[in-house]
Amino acid sequence: MSFPFNFFLAAFLGAFATALLALPLWRQWCLRTDLVDAPGHRKIHRAPVPLAGGFAVLTGILLPLGVGALLLKLGLVKISSASAILHGLDRRAIELTVLALGAVAITLLGYWDDKHELKALPKFLGQLVVAFAVAAVCQRITLFVPSELFSYAVTVLWLLTVINAFNFMDNMNGLCAGLGAIGAFLFALLAAASGQYLVAITGWLMCGALVGFLPWNFPRARAFLGDAGSHLVGYLLAVMAILPHFYTRQNPRPLAVLAPLLVLAIPLLDLAQVTVFRTLHKQPFWRGDTNHLSHRLTRLGLKRPQAVLLLWLLAAGLGSLACWL
């Protein structure tokens, strides 16, 4: 089977254009419905900023995905791997449907938090429901332990951890979206290299949608991801870390299971260090502060865009090790 470069490129460009063009429409809707981030404590913007990014990114992923699947079904896309991709769509239809519904559900949960500032427990329970649904229907983490209960627990824990890591990481313009785009790009490469084209397509779609959003968010923000967007980014990356087969009998590479940890090293490290800091200072770990990696870099003298670019670079460097593994 030939490598479908053109199909991957079409997925990336379709998602990029859709998110870029959908953002102004969602931005206007946010302004009309008062879905904005108002100026306040720990915030540097002086005027309300629409929380339109999550909906624009979701649109950028789902709309091209639906159009592409329809074109394949109608036989209007002529690529050598079309039959294999169609076979994968049919064989994993239930799994893909659950994943898509999970993306919508986690975005709506974030939207509800943006709109009504949910308390920690209801938000956690919403995340837990989505995580259990994914673990019940889709691929699960095993870590070579032959226990179904263990695989459920680890998979749910992984999903909750990554979702909240990116929720925490959304603290500077472009930071969460940029790290999400880098992670999606790396997971797409890893999946494509092993012939797992559906996972790769998901990665290219996500990468394209986030890159399409970034001009609206970095370096000057005219829209934010909001909790809707940061939840979506974390959810999709957590799922893309589960779906590929990093270890198989045909390619027994035990160290390859570390690849997701390297791709997501920066947000996971940030989550770990702020959780430890807040716990040691007897603060609720879910309460925001200015002790994230990005804030620490600015206190060392970097400007905010420079801190974001440095964290992007570190994420790309660590993620490149995952490709080597």
C-alpha positions in Angstrom: 0.0 0.0 0.0 1.4 3.4 -0.9 1.7 6.1 1.7 -1.3 8.5 1.2 0.6 11.8 1.4 -2.0 13.7 -0.6 -4.8 12.5 1.6 -3.0 13.5 4.8 -2.2 16.9 3.2 -5.8 17.4 2.2 -6.9 16.5 5.8 -4.5 19.1 7.3 -5.4 21.9 4.8 -9.1 21.2 5.1 -9.0 21.4 8.8 -6.8 24.5 8.7 -9.1 26.4 6.3 -12.2 25.3 8.1 -11.0 26.4 11.6 -9.5 29.6 10.3 -12.8 30.6 8.5 -15.1 29.3 11.2 -13.4 31.2 14.0 -14.9 34.7 13.1 -18.4 33.1 13.0 -18.0 31.5 16.4 -16.4 34.7 17.7 -19.5 36.7 16.8 -21.7 34.1 18.4 -19.7 34.3 21.6 -20.0 38.0 21.7 -23.8 37.8 21.2 -24.2 35.2 23.9 -21.6 36.8 26.3 -19.3 33.8 26.2 -16.2 35.8 26.9 -13.3 35.9 29.2 -13.6 39.1 31.1 -10.6 41.0 32.5 -9.7 40.2 36.1 -7.2 38.8 38.6 -4.2 37.0 37.0 -5.3 38.2 33.5 -3.5 40.7 31.3 -6.2 41.4 28.7 -8.1 44.7 29.3 -11.2 43.9 27.2 -13.4 40.8 27.1 -12.1 38.1 24.7 -14.5 35.6 23.1 -14.0 32.0 24.1 -14.5 30.8 20.5 -11.5 28.6 20.0 -12.9 25.3 21.2 -15.9 25.4 18.8 -13.8 26.5 15.9 -11.3 23.7 16.4 -14.1 21.1 16.8 -15.7 22.4 13.6 -12.3 22.2 11.9 -12.0 18.6 12.8 -15.5 17.2 12.3 -16.5 19.0 9.2 -13.6 17.9 7.0 -13.8 14.5 8.5 -17.4 14.1 7.6 -16.9 15.5 4.1 -13.9 13.3 3.5 -15.7 10.1 4.7 -18.6 11.0 2.4 -16.3 11.5 -0.6 -14.6 8.2 0.1 -18.0 6.4 0.4 -19.1 7.9 -3.0 -15.9 6.9 -4.6 -15.0 10.5 -5.5 -11.5 10.3 -3.9 -9.0 8.4 -6.1 -6.1 7.3 -3.9 -4.4 3.9 -3.8 -5.2 3.5 -0.1 -8.8 4.5 -0.3 -10.1 1.0 0.0 -8.0 0.3 3.1 -9.2 3.6 4.7 -12.8 2.7 3.9 -12.3 -0.8 5.4 -11.0 0.8 8.6 -13.9 3.2 8.7 -16.4 0.4 8.4 -14.5 -2.0 10.8 -14.1 0.7 13.5 -17.4 2.6 12.9 -18.7 2.1 16.5 -15.3 3.1 18.0 -15.0 6.2 15.8 -18.6 7.2 16.6 -17.9 7.0 20.4 -14.7 9.0 20.0 -16.5 11.7 18.0 -19.4 11.9 20.5 -16.8 12.0 23.3 -15.1 15.0 21.5 -18.5 16.8 21.3 -19.3 15.9 24.9 -16.0 17.1 26.4 -16.2 20.3 24.4 -19.7 20.9 25.7 -18.5 20.2 29.3 -15.8 22.8 28.8 -18.4 25.2 27.4 -20.6 24.8 30.4 -17.6 25.5 32.6 -16.8 28.6 30.6 -20.3 29.8 30.9 -21.1 28.9 34.5 -17.8 28.3 36.2 -18.5 24.8 37.4 -17.1 23.6 40.7 -14.3 21.1 40.6 -16.5 18.0 41.5 -19.2 18.4 38.7 -16.5 19.1 36.1 -14.5 16.0 37.3 -17.6 13.8 37.1 -18.3 15.0 33.6 -14.7 14.1 32.6 -15.0 10.8 34.3 -18.2 9.8 32.3 -16.5 10.6 29.0 -13.3 8.7 30.0 -15.3 5.6 31.0 -17.2 5.7 27.7 -13.9 5.7 25.8 -12.4 3.0 27.9 -15.5 0.8 27.5 -15.6 1.0 23.7 -12.2 1.8 22.4 -8.6 0.6 22.7 -7.3 0.5 26.3 -3.9 0.7 27.9 -2.5 -2.6 29.2 1.1 -1.9 30.1 1.6 -5.6 29.6 -0.6 -6.4 32.7 -3.2 -9.1 31.8 -6.0 -7.6 33.8 -9.1 -6.0 32.4 -9.8 -4.0 35.5 -6.3 -2.7 35.5 -6.5 -1.6 31.9 -9.8 0.2 32.6 -8.3 2.0 35.6 -5.1 3.0 33.8 -7.0 4.2 30.6 -9.4 6.3 32.6 -6.6 7.7 34.7 -4.6 8.6 31.5 -7.5 10.4 29.9 -8.3 12.4 33.1 -4.6 13.3 33.5 -4.0 14.5 29.9 -7.3 16.4 29.8 -6.5 18.3 32.9 -2.9 18.8 32.0 -3.9 20.7 28.9 -6.7 22.5 30.8 -3.9 23.7 33.2 -1.6 24.5 30.3 -4.0 27.0 28.8 -2.5 30.0 30.7 -0.7 32.0 27.9 -1.6 33.0 24.4 -0.8 30.2 22.0 0.6 27.8 24.6 -2.1 25.2 24.8 -3.0 25.4 21.1 0.7 25.2 20.0 1.5 22.3 22.2 -1.6 20.6 21.0 -0.6 21.1 17.3 2.9 19.8 18.0 1.5 16.7 19.8 -1.0 16.0 17.1 1.7 16.3 14.4 3.9 13.9 16.2 1.2 11.3 16.8 0.2 11.6 13.2 3.7 10.8 12.1 4.0 7.9 14.5 0.7 6.4 13.4 1.4 6.9 9.6 4.8 5.4 9.9 3.2 2.2 11.2 0.4 2.2 8.7 -2.4 3.2 11.2 -3.9 5.6 8.8 -7.2 6.4 10.7 -5.2 7.6 13.7 -2.9 9.5 11.4 -5.8 11.3 9.7 -7.2 12.3 13.1 -3.8 13.7 14.0 -3.5 15.7 10.8 -7.0 17.0 11.2 -6.3 18.1 14.8 -3.0 19.7 13.8 -4.6 21.6 10.9 -7.5 22.9 13.0 -5.2 24.1 15.8 -2.8 25.8 13.3 -5.8 27.5 11.8 -6.8 28.8 15.2 -3.4 30.0 16.2 -3.4 33.3 14.1 -6.4 34.3 16.2 -4.6 33.5 19.5 -0.9 34.2 19.1 0.9 36.4 19.8 -2.1 38.7 20.4 -5.3 37.0 21.3 -8.6 37.9 19.6 -10.1 34.6 20.8 -9.3 32.1 23.5 -9.6 28.3 23.5 -11.5 28.4 26.7 -12.1 25.3 28.8 -14.1 24.0 25.8 -11.0 24.1 23.7 -8.4 23.0 26.3 -10.6 20.0 27.2 -11.0 19.1 23.5 -7.2 19.3 22.9 -6.4 17.2 26.0 -9.1 14.6 25.1 -8.0 14.1 21.5 -4.3 13.8 22.4 -5.0 11.4 25.2 -7.0 9.3 22.7 -4.4 9.5 20.0 -1.8 8.2 22.6 -4.0 5.1 23.2 -5.1 4.1 19.7 -1.8 3.4 18.0 -0.1 0.0 18.6 3.4 1.1 19.8 4.2 -2.5 20.6 3.3 -5.5 18.5 4.5 -9.1 18.2 5.8 -8.2 14.7 7.6 -5.1 16.1 8.5 -5.9 19.7 9.7 -2.5 20.9 9.1 -2.2 24.7 10.6 1.3 24.9 8.2 2.5 22.2 5.4 2.5 24.8 7.2 5.6 26.3 6.5 7.5 23.1 3.2 9.2 24.4 5.0 10.3 27.6 7.7 12.0 25.5 5.2 13.6 23.1 3.2 15.0 26.0 6.1 15.6 28.4 5.8 19.4 28.8 2.1 19.5 29.8 2.5 16.4 32.0 5.5 17.9 33.7 3.7 21.2 34.2 0.7 19.4 35.7 3.0 17.4 38.1 5.0 20.4 39.3 2.0 22.7 39.9 0.1 19.9 41.7 3.1 19.2 44.0 3.6 23.0 44.6 -0.1 23.6 45.5 -0.2 20.5 47.7 2.9 21.5 49.6 1.4 24.9 50.1 -1.9 23.4 51.2 -3.8 24.9 48.3 -6.5 23.0 46.3 -4.6 21.6 43.3 -7.3 22.7 40.9 -7.2 26.4 41.9 -5.2 28.4 39.4 -2.1 30.4 40.2 1.0 31.8 38.4 3.4 28.9 39.1 3.2 27.1 35.8 6.3 26.5 33.7 5.4 29.4 31.5 5.1 31.8 34.4 8.4 30.6 35.9 10.1 31.4 32.5 8.7 34.9 32.5 10.0 35.5 36.0 13.4 34.5 34.7 13.2 37.4 32.3 11.6 36.0 29.1 8.7 37.8 27.6 5.4 35.9 27.3 5.8 35.0 23.5 9.4 34.0 24.1 8.3 31.7 27.0 5.6 30.1 24.8 8.1 29.6 21.9 10.6 28.0 24.2 8.1 25.5 25.5 7.0 24.7 21.9 10.6 24.1 21.1 11.1 21.8 24.1 8.0 19.9 23.3 9.1 19.4 19.7 12.5 18.2 20.8 11.3 15.8 23.4 8.6 14.5 21.0 11.2 13.9 18.3 12.7 11.3 20.7 9.4 9.4 20.5 9.9 9.1 16.7 13.3 7.6 17.4 11.9 5.1 19.9 
